[in-house]
Amino acid sequence: MGRSSALMAAGTLVSRILGFVRNALFASVVGISLAGEAFNVANTMPNYLLTVLNAGILQAVLIPQITAAMKKEDGGQEFIDKLLTAAFGAILVVALLGTAVSPWLIQWTSDLRGAALRLSIVFGFICMPQILFYGLYSVLGNVLNARDRFAAFMWAPALANVVQIAGLTAFLVQWGQQKDPAAWTAAMIWTLAGSTTLSIAAQAFILVPPLVSSGFRYRPRFGLRGSGLGAASKMVGWTVTALLIALGGGFVVQWVLTSAATRATAGGPPVGGITAYNYAMLVFTLPHGLVTVSIITALFPQLTRAWQGGDLGQMRRLLARALSMPAVLIVPASIAILVLAGPIVHVLLQLSPRDAQPVVLALQIMSFGILGYGYSVLQQRYCFAREAGRENLAYQSFLTAIQVAFALGALWLAPVHWVLPLVALGLVIGNWAQSLLFIAIARRQMGGLALAGVVRLWTRLLIASVLGGATAWLVVRAMSGLGRAWGLSLATCALAGMAFGLVYLAVSKLLHIREVDEVFGPVLRRLRIAR
């Protein structure tokens, strides 16, 4: 599991670094503007549907069903072929329908008007076919994961980022920054949206060679009767319902944020919309993708096998590990992002001080929820491993209700410049509430999870992280008086990060946090810093 997590984390790290380059270029193309809102609304639609396909239906069905089928004498080839054929067919139908109804989806889920709305609808027709390629990527990646081949699935997005970087660079060379949605030509639209869709196609098809090399063979097979897919369809029903609720909540949040952006006044406080939210999420999800997703993705097949084998003891051990391992890196990362949000946003996005302000505030609020966000993913995988679709629906409904309540309350009751911060707060509170509820219920279901040790670990990690964060804050304060040049922000991140890391490791040593030594010890010994 350690090797698999490391391979996935490395792929995620490279992809995220390239993603920061991509987003810096995107910020150079549109900044914080209605043109950016138009593209993000259209390009977010396939991502929402990817969430329905990958994080939901396919994760709920493919890995548990393929894992069970592989135990058969013939490896379950016929069953797997029929399952994949049904999945490919469903994805194609969703892609065609999504593209056909994209104008109405964009109108219903945003508050864009005039030229911005027209531009977003055109973007939608080019971006919506991404659903097909996202679906292929998800199906092929889940088959690789079920066969314990994790690396390619996490490395493929790096290729997508390379293609998008090439497209954005070509755009900037040809046209420079374009904030006015009325000024966009057909060539501009196809360069930006076309290169984005092409990147997702490359991300999907790059998984074919590793799948073939793993020994997997696929032949289309039709006819579901007698294949055993009836049991899987029961899980799909609950999962689809849960993810439609999540999708609806996401659309409400998007509508609220675009409403805030369109109501902003020229001389008023800076207002963050969906573009600012996406920028903040980019940094927020970095430690989550590097650490939590890598660990949980490697654990998911093991959880499934333990449940199918009736080994509750192994389930308890895996859950305790999933609650402990990510925290060693996520807790310090959360405090570091809270302290360094300003310099990080400046280094990665190079926004103007006014444009950066709502992004920085949203990111600082979100930093409190990174660990809870990760545990909500663990909750989903736990339910999928147990094929507990109804239980997952209850958790998702609880989470979405909290987030929607915060978003609508912010739009109706708060000044427009507070909408984005309150949406970010809803994300934090919703994920922590859902995660704590999940931990309490899972503990009862599993007959205990050794939570006393987990809580002690969290507490000691928080102490070490806060002391490291206080040291980093002093560095940030000292450097802030020197100016706002990009190089100074980069130096601030480096110096403050180094100070944070040294204090965190030193305090962890004093507090005898064995898990920190297990994670960092091999690296430090290679550098001859620790024995």
N, C-alpha and C positions, 0 to 999 in steps of 0.2 A: 504494500500500500504506500509506503514511503517513496519507493522508486516511481510508482505511478503518479503520485501527487507531485513529486519534483518535476517530472516530465511535463505534466499539465501546467504547473506553475510557471515553468520556463517559457512554454508556448504562450501562455496568457500574458506574461511580462513583456515579451517581444511584441505581441499584438497590441498591448496597451500603450507601449512606447510609440509604436507606429500610429496608434489611435490618437495620441496626443498631438503628433505631428499633423495628422489629418484634420483634427479639430482646430488647431492653430491656423491652418490654411483656410478652413471653412470660415473661421472668424474673420480672416482677412478678406474673404469674398463678400460676406454679408454683414459682419459685425452683429450688433443687437438691433435688428430692424424687422419691418414687416415682411421683407423678402425672405429673411431667415425664418420667420414664423411660418410663411407659406411653404417653404421646403420641408421644414421639420414636421409640420402637420401631415403632409403627404408621405414623407419617408418614414414616419412613425407608425403608420397604419400596418405595413407588413411586419414591423417588429412586434406590434400588439398581437397580430395573428400568429407570429412565430411563438409567442408566449403560450397561446392556446395550443398550438401543435406540439411544441417541444417540451416546455416545462410542464405541460399537462397531459394531453391525450397520449402522445408517443411515449413519454417517460412512464406514464401509468400502465401502458399496455405492452410496449415492445420488450423492454428489459425483463419484466417478470415473466411474460409468456415465452420469450426466446430462452431465458434461463431454464424454465421448466421443460421446454421442448428439447433442449440440448442433452437432457438426461436420458432420453430415449435411445434405444439401440441404434437407430438410423440417424441419430442427431436431430431428429425432428425436421428434416429438410422439407418435406411436403407441407407441413404446417407452417413453417417459417416463410416459404415461398408464397403461400396463400395470404398470410398475414401482411407481408410486404406489398403484394399486389393490391390488396384492399387499401393499404396506407397510401400508396402512390396514386391510386384512383381518387381517393378522398382529397388529397392535396391538390391535384389537378382541378377538381371541381371547385374547391375553395378559391384557388388562384383565378379561375375564369370568372366566378361570381364576384369576387372582390374587385377585380379590374372593371367589370361592367358597372358596378354600383358605386365606384369610388367617388364620383361627384357628389352624390347624396351623403355618403359617409363623411366627407370633408365638411359639407355644409352643416350636418347635424352635430358634429363633434368639435367644431371650432366656432369662434365668433369673428372670423375673417370676413372682410367686406371689400367690394370694389375690385381694384386691380390685384390686391393680395389674394382674394378668393379665386379670381380667374387664374392667376398664376399657380396657386396650390392645386387646382383641379387638373391643370395640364401636367404638373409634376406627378399627380396621382396616377394618371394613365401610364406613365413611364415607370413609376416606382412599384406599383401594385404587382406586376409580374414577379417581383422578388419573392412573393409568397411561395411560388413553385420552387425556387432555388433554395430558399430557407427550409422548406419542407424536405427536399432531397437531402440537404445537409444534415437535418435533424434525424431523418430515418437512417441514413448511412452511418452517422455518428453513433446513434444508439445501438446499431448492430455491432459496430466496433467495440463499444463499451461493454456490451454483453459478452463479447469474446475476450474481455480484459485487454483490449488494445485502446489505450486512452490518448496517446500522444497526438495523433493526427487530428483528432477532433478539436483539440485546443490550439494546434498550430495553424489550422486552416484559416482562421480569421486574420492572421498576419498577412497572408496573400491578398485577402480582400482589401486590407488597409493600403497595401502597396498600389493596387489598381486605383483606389480612390485618390491617393496622394498624387498619382500621375494625372488624373482627371482634373483635380483642383489646381495643380501647378499649371496645366495647360490653360485653364480658365483665367488664372491671374495674369499669365503672360499675355493673353489675347485681350482681356477686357478690364482687368483690375477689379477694384471693389465696386459692387453694384447693390446698393441698399434700397433703391426705389423699385418696387415691384412692377411699376408701369414701364420701366426701361428695359425689361428683359426681352431678348429676341429668341427666335426658335433655336438658333445655334447655341446661345447661352444655356437654354433649358436642356437641350440634348447633351451638351458637354457635362453639365453637373449631374443631372438625373440619370443619363445614360451610362456614365462611368460608374455611378453608384450601383445600378442594377447589374452591370457587367461584373462588378467586384463580387457580388453575392453568388453569381453563377460560377465564377472561378472558385470561390470558397466551397461550393458543393462538389464540383467535379474533381477537385484535388483529392477527395477522399476515396475515389475509386481505386487507384493503385494500391494503397495500403490494405483495402478491403480484399482485393484479389490476392495479394501476397499473403494474407492471413489464412488462405485456403477456402474462403467463403465463395460459394457459387450460387447464383440465383437464376431461376427460370420462372417466368410468369405462369401462374396457375390461377384459374378462376373456379368459382363454385365453392361457396362457403359452407354449404350444408354438410354436416358430419365432420367438419374440420376441427371442432372444438372451440371455434371462435365465439360461440354463444356465451361462454363464461367471460370472455374478454369484453364482450359488448355490454355486459352489466356494469363493469367498471367504467367503460367509456361514458355511459349515460350520466353517472354521477360526476365524472370528471369534466365532461362538456358543460354541465350546469354550473359547476364551480368556476370554470374558466370564463364562461360567458358573464358571470357576475364580476369577475376580476376585470374582464375586458370593458364592461360597462363602467366600472369605477374608473378605469384609466381614461376612458373617453370623457367622463365628467370632469376629471382633473384637467385634461387637455383643454376642454371648453372653458373652464374657469380661468386658466392661465392665458389663453388667447384673448378672453374678454378683458382681463386686466391689461394686457399689452395694448389693445385697441383703445382703451379708455385713458391711457397715459397722456398727460399734457406736456407741451414743450418746456415750460418753465417750472414744472413741478418736480418732486423727488423722483429719482430713477425707479422705474418699474420693471420687474422681471416677468417675462412670459415663458412660453414653452422652450424657447431657445436657451434662456438663462437656466431654466430647470435642467435641460439636457446637459449643459456644460457642467453644472454642479454634480449631476449624476455620474458624469464621466469619471470624476475624481473619487466620488463616493464609492463607486463599484470597483475601483482598482484593487484595494486590499481584499474585498469580497471575492472578486474573480480570481485573484492570485492564490488566495489561501483557502477560504471556505469552500468555494465551488470545487477546487481541485481535490480537497479531502473528501467532501461528501460524494462527489462523482465516483471516486475510488471505493468508497464505502457502500454505495448503493447496491451493486451486485452482491456484495457480501451480506448485507442486510436481507436481501431477497432470498438468498440461499439459506440463511439461518432461519428465516421464518418458514420457508417451504419445508425445511428439515425438522421443524418443531423444536429448535434449539434456543429456548428463551434465555439461557445463560449467555450464549454468544450475542444475542440481540442486546442484552443489557450492557455487555462489555463494549460493543460497537457504539451504542448510543452514548455511553459515558465518554468514550474516546472522541466522538464527534462534538460533544459539549466542551471538552477540554482542549483538544489540539488547536482548533482555530484561534481560541482566545489568546494563546501565547503571542501571536502576532497581531491579531485584530485589535486587542485592547490598546497596546501602545500606538498602533497606526491611527486609531480613532483620536487619541489625545494629540498626536503629532499633527494630524489634519486640522484639528480645532485651532491649534496655535499658529500653524503655518499656512492657513487658508489663503491669506492675502498674497504672500510671495508665490505660492504655488500657482494660483490663478494667473498672476502676472507672467510667470515664466512659461506656462503651458499655452495660454491663450492670447497674451499681449493685448488685452482689451484696454480701452481708455479707462481712467479712474471712475468715470460715471457709469460706463457699461459694466465694469467689474464689480461695483458695489453690491447689486442684488445677488450676483453669483456667489460672492464671498460669504455674505450673510446666510444664504441658503445652505451652502456647503458646511459652514460652522454648525448650523442646527442639525444637519443630516449626520454629522460625525458622531453624534450621540447614539445613532441607530444602526451602525454598521454591524455590530455583533448580533443584535436582534434580527436584522434583515437576513443574516446568514442562518440563524436558527429557524426562521420561517421556511427557508428552503429545506432544511433538515426535516421539519415537520411534514412537508409535502412528500419527500422521499420516503419517510417512515410510513406514511399512509399508503403510498404506492406499493412499497415492499409487502405490506400486509393486505393489499387490495381492499383497503377500507375507504371506498369512494365517498360514502355518505359522511363519514367523519371528516374527510378533507373538505367537503362542501361546507360543513359547519364552520370550520376554521376560516376558510376563505371568505365566507359571508361576514363573519365577525370582523376580519381585517378590512374588508372593503367598506363596510358600514362606517367604521371609524374614519377612514381616509376621506370618504365622500362627505361626511359630516363636517370635517375640518375645512375641506375645499369650499363647499357651499356657504358655510358660516363665514369664511374669510371674504368671499365675494359679496355677500349680502350685508355683513355687519362691520367690516373693517375698511379702513382707507385702502385705496387701490395699491399703494406701494407696500402694504403688509400682506397682500394675497400670497405671493410666493413664499415668504417666510412661514406663514401659517400652513400652507400646503406641505412644506418640508417638515414642520412639526407634526402634522398628521401622519406622515410617513413613519416618523420615529416612534410615536406613541402607538400607532396601529401595529407595527411589527413587533414591538416589545410586548404589547398586551397579548397578541396572538402567540408569541413564543413562550411566554411564561405560562399561559394556559396549556399549551401543548406539553411543556415539561411536566406540569402537575399531573395531567391526564396520563401521559406515557409512563410516569413513575408508578401510578396505580395499576396500569395495564401490565407492566413488566414485573411487578412485585418488587420495586425499588430500583434506583439508578445510582446509588452511592453519591447522592447530591451533596452531602456534607463536604466531601473532598473537592468537588467541583466548585462550590461556593468559596471555600478557603483559597483555592487557586485564583478565582476571579478577584477576590479581595486583595491578595498579595500583588497580583499583576496590576491592579488599579493603583495601589500605593506606589509601586515602582514607576508606573507610567506618569502619574501626576507629578512626582518629583522630577522626572525627566522633562515633562512638559513645562514646568516652572523654569527650569534652566534654559530651555529653548526659547521661552517667552522673553527672558532677559536679553538673549542674543538678538531676537527680532526687534525689541525696543531700541537696543543700541544701534542696530543697523538702519532702522527706519529714519533716523535723523540725517543720514548721508545722502538721501535723494531717492528717486524712483526709477533709476535706470534699470534696464533688463538685466544687465550683468550684476548689479547690486542685489537684485531679487534672487538671482541664481546663487550668488555667494551667501545670501541669507539662508536659503534653503539648505545649502551644503554645511555651513557652520552650525546652524541651529540643529539640523538633523544629526550631525556628529555629536554635538553636546548632549542631545536627547539620548542617543544610543549609548553613549558611554555611561551616563548616569543611570539609565534603565538597566543596563547589564550589571553595573556595580551594586545597585540596590537589590536586584534579583539575587545576586550572589549572597548578600548579607541576609536576605530573607529565606535563603535556601530553597529557591523555586527550582526544583529539579527539572521541570518541563522546559524551562528556558535554556538550561544547560544542554538538554537533549537536542533542542532545535539549533542552538547557536554554537554549541561546543565543537562539533566537527569543523565548522567554518573557522572558528577562532584558532583551533589547533593548527589548521593548515596555514593560517597567517602567523602562527607562533605568538599569539597574544595570550592564549590560555594553555595550560598543560592538561 
